[in-house]
């Protein structure tokens, strides 16, 4: 799964409608450009690709005050909403997600009902325990890593990864079950996006002039290879 797909859908969804620079600004505000491939070219490419796939509806609005072509605003379609929640649930429940995908899932976990979030995280713990059992069926930690030569260090790393992942997830479950955070249907959600015109202290550069996507090289030519944006739970790339 690609983290950029979930991040972009989630950012657009939080605004209702958002143009490319708003999405980029939010992801930089969250620090996603540091822990994922949420770079400008990948963001604008994802917006355009998912619009072609019917997951986003593109609205052309009035040209910006600095000139240039009309700015495009995006909003999730019904298919985009379904895709977003499918990606979110997979990010939380599957034990073998890359850290950027899991980070994106945690960032949007409060979009789910509390009980569902807990159930998905418990599923992740079970999957981690099953994976650990698969590893220890070939490797016994108590006998030390030397039993398999230096390859035992790989198995030992997997065991520790499963143990630490399960421990962290159980802690999160405990906090959520204890009433932490505001989940879907419980009241006013945490505001994690910047208001229009609000300064972003973590921005990597000034806002581009004209049409945000094209001015930033955001068409297909701006796509950074290998971001995996075409991957999807319910929709594949063109």
C-alpha positions as CSV (number, residue, x, y, z in Angstrom):
1,X,0.0,0.0,0.0
2,X,1.1,3.6,-0.7
3,X,1.1,6.1,2.2
4,X,0.7,9.0,-0.2
5,X,-2.7,7.8,-1.4
6,X,-4.1,7.6,2.1
7,X,-2.5,10.9,3.1
8,X,-3.8,12.8,0.1
9,X,-7.3,11.4,0.4
10,X,-7.3,12.1,4.2
11,X,-6.1,15.7,3.7
12,X,-8.7,16.5,1.1
13,X,-11.4,14.9,3.3
14,X,-10.5,17.0,6.3
15,X,-11.1,20.2,4.3
16,X,-14.1,19.0,2.3
17,X,-12.7,20.7,-0.7
18,X,-9.0,21.5,-1.1
19,X,-6.6,22.6,-3.8
20,X,-3.2,21.1,-4.3
21,X,-1.2,23.6,-2.3
22,X,-3.5,23.2,0.7
23,X,-2.9,19.4,0.6
24,X,0.8,19.9,0.3
25,X,0.8,22.5,3.1
26,X,-1.1,20.2,5.4
27,X,1.2,17.3,4.8
28,X,4.2,19.5,5.5
29,X,2.5,20.8,8.6
30,X,2.2,17.1,9.7
31,X,5.8,16.5,8.9
32,X,4.7,13.8,6.4
33,X,7.4,15.0,3.9
34,X,10.0,13.8,6.5
35,X,8.6,10.3,7.2
36,X,6.9,9.4,3.9
37,X,7.2,10.1,0.2
38,X,4.8,13.1,0.4
39,X,6.9,15.3,-1.9
40,X,5.2,18.0,-4.1
41,X,5.5,16.0,-7.3
42,X,3.9,12.9,-5.7
43,X,1.1,14.9,-4.1
44,X,0.0,16.6,-7.3
45,X,0.4,13.4,-9.3
46,X,-1.8,11.6,-6.8
47,X,-4.5,14.3,-6.9
48,X,-4.6,14.1,-10.7
49,X,-4.5,10.3,-10.9
50,X,-7.2,9.8,-8.3
51,X,-9.4,12.3,-10.1
52,X,-9.0,10.3,-13.3
53,X,-9.9,7.2,-11.3
54,X,-13.1,8.7,-10.1
55,X,-12.0,8.9,-6.4
56,X,-11.8,12.7,-6.5
57,X,-13.9,15.3,-8.2
58,X,-12.0,18.2,-9.6
59,X,-13.5,21.7,-9.6
60,X,-12.0,24.5,-11.6
61,X,-12.5,27.8,-9.7
62,X,-11.6,31.4,-10.5
63,X,-8.0,32.1,-11.4
64,X,-5.7,33.2,-8.6
65,X,-5.1,36.9,-8.0
66,X,-1.6,36.5,-9.3
67,X,-2.8,35.3,-12.6
68,X,-2.5,31.9,-14.3
69,X,-5.0,29.3,-15.2
70,X,-8.0,28.4,-12.9
71,X,-7.0,26.7,-9.6
72,X,-8.4,23.2,-9.2
73,X,-10.1,22.2,-6.0
74,X,-10.7,18.5,-5.2
75,X,-13.3,16.7,-3.1
76,X,-13.8,13.0,-2.4
77,X,-16.5,11.2,-4.4
78,X,-18.4,8.3,-2.9
79,X,-15.8,6.0,-4.4
80,X,-13.1,8.1,-2.9
81,X,-14.7,8.0,0.5
82,X,-14.9,4.1,0.3
83,X,-11.3,4.0,-0.8
84,X,-10.1,6.2,2.0
85,X,-11.7,4.0,4.7
86,X,-10.5,0.8,3.1
87,X,-6.9,2.1,3.1
88,X,-7.3,3.4,6.6
89,X,-8.6,0.1,8.0
90,X,-5.8,-1.8,6.2
91,X,-3.2,0.6,7.5
92,X,-4.3,-0.1,11.1
93,X,-5.0,-3.8,11.0
94,X,-2.3,-5.3,8.9
95,X,0.9,-6.1,10.8
96,X,3.3,-5.8,7.8
97,X,2.6,-2.2,6.8
98,X,5.6,0.0,6.3
99,X,6.0,2.6,9.0
100,X,4.8,5.5,6.8
101,X,1.6,3.7,6.1
102,X,1.0,2.9,9.8
103,X,1.9,6.5,10.6
104,X,-0.7,7.8,8.2
105,X,-3.3,5.4,9.6
106,X,-2.6,6.6,13.1
107,X,-2.9,10.2,11.9
108,X,-6.5,9.5,10.7
109,X,-7.6,6.9,13.3
110,X,-10.1,9.3,14.9
111,X,-12.1,9.3,11.7
112,X,-13.4,5.9,12.7
113,X,-15.7,5.0,15.6
114,X,-13.8,4.3,18.8
115,X,-14.9,0.6,18.9
116,X,-13.9,0.0,15.4
117,X,-10.5,1.5,15.9
118,X,-9.9,-0.7,18.9
119,X,-11.0,-3.8,16.9
120,X,-8.7,-3.0,14.0
121,X,-5.7,-2.5,16.4
122,X,-6.5,-5.8,18.2
123,X,-6.5,-7.5,14.8
124,X,-3.0,-6.0,14.3
125,X,-1.8,-7.4,17.6
126,X,-3.2,-10.9,16.7
127,X,-1.4,-10.7,13.3
128,X,1.9,-9.7,15.0
129,X,1.6,-12.6,17.4
130,X,0.9,-15.0,14.5
131,X,3.9,-13.7,12.6
132,X,6.1,-14.1,15.7
133,X,4.9,-17.7,16.0
134,X,5.9,-18.4,12.4
135,X,9.4,-17.1,13.1
136,X,9.8,-19.0,16.3
137,X,8.7,-22.2,14.7
138,X,12.1,-22.1,13.0
139,X,14.1,-20.1,15.6
140,X,14.1,-20.4,19.4
141,X,15.1,-17.0,20.9
142,X,16.1,-18.6,24.2
143,X,18.8,-20.6,22.5
144,X,20.5,-17.5,21.2
145,X,21.2,-16.2,17.8
146,X,24.2,-18.4,17.1
147,X,22.0,-21.5,16.5
148,X,21.6,-20.3,12.9
149,X,24.9,-18.5,12.5
150,X,24.7,-14.8,11.8
151,X,21.3,-15.5,10.0
152,X,19.9,-15.9,13.5
153,X,20.3,-12.1,13.9
154,X,17.7,-11.6,11.2
155,X,15.3,-13.9,13.0
156,X,16.1,-12.2,16.3
157,X,15.3,-8.8,14.8
158,X,12.0,-10.1,13.5
159,X,11.0,-11.4,17.0
160,X,12.0,-8.1,18.6
161,X,10.1,-6.2,15.9
162,X,6.9,-8.3,16.5
163,X,7.3,-7.9,20.3
164,X,7.8,-4.2,20.2
165,X,5.1,-3.6,17.6
166,X,2.6,-5.6,19.7
167,X,3.6,-3.8,22.9
168,X,3.2,-0.4,21.4
169,X,-0.2,-1.3,19.8
170,X,-1.5,-2.7,23.1
171,X,-0.6,0.6,24.8
172,X,-2.5,2.6,22.1
173,X,-5.5,0.3,22.6
174,X,-5.4,0.9,26.3
175,X,-5.3,4.6,25.9
176,X,-8.2,4.6,23.4
177,X,-10.3,2.3,25.5
178,X,-9.6,4.6,28.5
179,X,-11.3,7.5,26.7
180,X,-8.4,9.3,25.0
181,X,-9.1,11.5,22.0
182,X,-12.3,12.3,20.2
183,X,-13.4,9.7,17.7
184,X,-16.1,9.8,15.0
185,X,-19.6,10.6,16.3
186,X,-18.3,11.7,19.7
187,X,-18.2,15.5,19.3
188,X,-15.9,18.2,17.9
189,X,-12.9,16.5,16.3
190,X,-9.3,17.6,16.7
191,X,-8.5,20.2,14.1
192,X,-5.3,19.0,12.3
193,X,-5.4,21.2,9.2
194,X,-4.3,24.8,8.6
195,X,-7.0,27.4,7.9
196,X,-6.8,29.2,4.6
197,X,-4.0,31.8,4.8
198,X,-2.7,30.5,8.1
199,X,1.1,30.4,8.2
200,X,2.8,27.0,8.1
201,X,5.9,27.1,10.3
202,X,7.1,23.8,8.7
203,X,6.6,24.8,5.1
204,X,9.6,23.9,2.9
205,X,9.1,26.9,0.6
206,X,6.7,29.7,-0.2
207,X,3.4,29.0,-1.9
208,X,3.7,28.8,-5.7
209,X,2.0,31.5,-7.9
210,X,-0.7,30.7,-10.4
211,X,-2.2,27.3,-10.6
212,X,-0.7,25.4,-7.7
213,X,-0.3,22.0,-9.3
214,X,1.0,23.0,-12.7
215,X,3.2,25.8,-11.3
216,X,4.8,23.2,-9.0
217,X,5.4,20.8,-11.9
218,X,2.5,18.8,-10.6
219,X,1.2,17.1,-13.7
220,X,2.3,13.6,-14.6
221,X,5.7,15.0,-15.5
222,X,6.1,16.0,-11.8
223,X,5.5,12.5,-10.6
224,X,8.4,11.1,-8.6
225,X,9.1,7.5,-9.6
226,X,8.5,4.7,-7.2
227,X,6.0,6.4,-4.9
228,X,3.5,3.5,-5.4
229,X,0.6,5.9,-5.8
230,X,-1.1,3.6,-8.3
231,X,-1.5,0.9,-5.6
232,X,-4.9,0.6,-4.0
233,X,-7.1,-1.6,-2.0
234,X,-10.1,-1.0,-4.2
235,X,-8.7,0.7,-7.3
236,X,-5.7,0.1,-9.5
237,X,-3.7,2.6,-11.5
238,X,-4.7,3.3,-15.0
